[in-house]
Amino acid sequence: MSERNSTAAYDALKSRFERLSALYGAQAVLHWDRATMMPEGGAGARAEQQAALSLIAHETLTAPEVAELLEAAHEADGLGEWDRANLSEMVRVHAHATATPATLVTRLSRQKSHTEMVWRRARAQNDYASLAPELDRLIELVREQAAAKADAFGLSHYDALLDGYDPGRRSADIDALFADLESFLPGLLREVMEHQAKGPARLPIEGPFPVALQERIGREVMGLIGFDFAHGRLDVSHHPFTGGVPDDSRITTRYDEADFTESLMAVIHETGHSLYERGLPAEWRSQPVGRARGMTIHESQSLLFEMQAARTESFIRFLAPRLKAGFGGEGAAWEPENILRHYRKVAPGFIRVQADEVSYPLHVMLRYRLERAMIAGELKAADLPAAWNEGMEKSLGIVPPDDATGCMQDIHWPSGSFGYFPTYTLGALAAAQLFAAAKREHDGLEEALGEGDFTPLLGFVRTHVHGKGASRTPDEIIQEATGEPLGTVAFRAHIEARYLYK
């Protein structure tokens, strides 16, 4: 085939992926709408809308001519580095799509929407019995998808799902990193708790904290970090998340009028996700190479801002007087030292999203083991609560009082996201490495945070992470940005320095 025809094939592929990008954006906004403002009675209609969009996107991507265009485009010699990376991503995305039959795409989309809505009611009513059969139906469909992808890629069922969230990642990689963490983390958790028990007691910060005031302060902090309100908004949902598209970012949080600390950090966490999407290379946003590079990198960005930067002593000293003024607080409880103690409290708890950064990986490792068992067919939904409680007692020494604070607390499984959970801890490891590298590159980074200035940190990730898009693998991005492969060394050093040596 001539160079001209090969280039034309690549251009035709780019046009097709531009249309796909618009479809994915519409799906993302529909999902945000369903989670934030849609009446319960509209769930069925919305499920059909999303299923229809999923099928249209799938058919657009898997049409016979796409394979022909991909084959032809590989003959083009004049493609630059980014175009070559884009073509490689087209091949990867196409392979994932063609491995899943169209009928399964529709069935999965409908069951995900239905199971998620059942979960919302079941969690609110602590009624796991109503969720279990729907979750089983969804798991069977996910297992069917995993089997199809495993056959296509020559992977295990779980690795085939994992590749969709963290391209190139395998469970063997995770097993090695998690084994390293488990070799020191339980002992380190006990050591940190003993150390904190010897220090000054945390003074209670008395509420109530009206939602309107929490939202105002959250928006102020979002602005400091770099969120562009001309291209995004903040809303409320059952579970904090970030959706939308780079030019229309939708962040949600949830509020508790008795405690402002969780919501504020959730807002910072989700802002990190949004900044990543907003910072992706603008000229490639409608193409596969311009998308985020998987969930390990995505979670590293949210945790970089929430855990690494926003919990530094310098930033809390900047934030404390603004919290005090915003909520009309008085007394020693509002001093920076006390607020810092609240944000650095380490103790096992039932809820993952409220967990401290020392115990958090233990929550994730439990979910990782359980979801692998479910995908392997070794664990049924009916047996999940008992397995969950046993795992919590073994890893954290606590047993949840009910399923709402146990196995029903997360949206991931009811929405079909199997293979996502390990990326939270992989992201925490990456965030520790990235923050250490950013401080090496910018000597005054923590001093800047003490002035509410996130510019040096945001500039570092814009250059070393956001601007890379999907042009490299997750591990290549981490290696190039930090000078080290993904590992546990920086995370351990960070935990010890923050919680034991001060």
Beta strands, then each sheet from edge to edge (+ up, - down):
strand 1: 232-236
strand 2: 242-245
strand 3: 248-253
sheet 1: 1+ 3+ 2-
end
